[in-house]
Amino acid sequence: ARARLTLDPTARVGPVRRRTFGSFVEHLGRCVYTGVFEPDHPTADADGFRADVLALVREQGVSVVRYPGGNFVSGYRWEDGVGPVEQRPTRLDLAWHSTEPNTFGLDEFAKWCAKAGVEPMMAVNLGTRGIQEALDLLEYANIRSGTTLSDRRVAHGAKEPYDIRMWCLGNEMDGPWQVGHTTAAEYGRLAAQTARAMRMVDPRLELVACGSSGRGMPTFGAWEATVLEEAYDEVDLISCHAYYEEKEGDLQSFLASAEDMEQFIGAVAATADAVRARKRSAKRVDISFDEWNVWYMKRFHDQGAPADWPVAPPLLEDHYNVADAVVVGSLLITLLRNTDRVAAACQAQLVNVIAPIVTEPGGRAWRQTTFHPFAQASRHAVGDVLRTAVESPTVETAEFGAVPMLHAVATHSPADGRMTVFAVNRSVDTPLAVELPHVPVERLDVSTLSDADPYARNTADDPDRVRPRPSQDWTVDGDTVRVVLPPLSWNVIRLG
Ligand code: AHR
C-alpha cells in the first residue's frame, strides 16, 4: 500500500506545548510507595526517592505531573500528608480499598518534582470537602509566609512557596464510583465557587473543571454543557479522560483508538464553544486531557477490589505489548494534532499503575514498550505542529468503520529548520510506503518500533526486547523521501 504526506512549514496548527507531555502520580497501588518513593531501596536518596526511577522519568521527558489523584483525591485530607512523618495519620482510602500511610504527601511531592524537573499540577478534593479546604491547601502551597498555613510549610522545611499554577477542581465528579459523586449542576456550582475563591488568593492560577470521565458516559456532552454554564467565567480548562484496550481480540479496532480521542476532543471543544456563544464571552475554554492511556480495565474489574485494606498493593499493573505502544504513539499524535485546543495532557500513570515505568520493590526498574513513543515524542516534537495533508488507503475496523492506514503528525522547529514526522501504520498486516515530497533531506534519520509479534513485551530480564530501532527501509530521490512503515508500527522520521 502507498500513502503520501505533504508538509508545509508555513501551515501551522499551533506551537508544540510542553504540557502535552504530562503524567500522573496517584496514591494508588504502587505508584507512590515502591514506585517513586521507597526509602529502603538501594538507589534511594536522602528524601527516600528512587534515583533509578527519577532517571527514567527524566529520560521519558515528562513535563508536568498531576497529583495526588484521581479517585483517591475525592476522600483525601491534604493536611495528613504534611509535617513530621511520625505524627501523620493512617487512613482508609475508599477509592482503592487500601490503607494510606501518608509517609509521602505534598512536601515530598514538591521536592520530588524539583528533582525530576517537572511542573506540579494539583487536584483539590471536591468529593468530601469544599471551598475552605481548597483555600487552605492553596495558602499552604503558594503563599510565601506570614499566615498560619504558609508559616507551617516554612516550618516543615520549605522556605520557598511551591507556586503551583495548574489546579484540578476535583476529579471525575460525573462517575458514580467517585466519593461525593454529584450532578453536573451541583458540581458546576461548587467548581465555580471554589475557582472564584482560589483566584482571590492567586489570580495567576490555571483552573481545570471536571469534564466527563469518558466519552461513553451516559451524561457525556450534557455534563460539560451544564458544568460550563455554571463555571465558564471562572475556569480556564475542562478535562477529558480516556482509556483504551483491545477488546475481544479486535486488534484492528484497537489500533484505531485515536479515532475516539479525536472525536472526544472535537465534541468537548464544540460544547465549550457553544457555551461561549451563549455567554457572548471573549474567553475560550481549552482542554486538559489529564488522564489518557491504554488500560486493560476489564482485567481490573474482573479482579475486584483488595479485600483487607492493604498498603500499596499491586493494582492496575498492566504489562504492555507492541500494539499498546503503537496505540500510545497514535494517541500522542492526536494530542499533538489538536495542539490548538489541548493545552495540557497527562498520561495515566507514571510508575507501576498502568505505567510506562515498572519497578520491583527493592529491585530493578525498567521501561515498558509504551515508554518509547512518549520519550521520542517529548524529545523530538519541537517548535510548531504543522497541518499535514494525508492521502492514505484505509483499513476497515469493526468499531470505527474505514480509517486511514496512515496516522501522522509533523512538527517544525523554526530555530534549526528540522522537521519531524511521527507516523503510525495502523494496518495489522500490510506494510505502507509513505512518500514525503519537498522535504529537507540532508540529515535524515528514521526509527521504527515494530515486531513480528504484536504481543511481545519487555520484562525485567529482557527490558529492551521492544524498543525503537534505526530503520534502513527508506530512499531519497531529489527532495522526495520514501519510507516503508511496517504493519502495526510507530515511526519517527527526522528531516533536516
Ligand atoms: O488512573 C486511574 C483512575 O482512572 C483514576 O484514579 C480515575 O480518575 C480514573 O477513573
Boltz pocket constraint, residues with backbone or C-beta under 6 A from the ligand:
constraints:
  - pocket:
      binder: B
      contacts: [[A, 26], [A, 69], [A, 70], [A, 71], [A, 72], [A, 171], [A, 172], [A, 213], [A, 291], [A, 348], [A, 349]]
      max_distance: 6.0
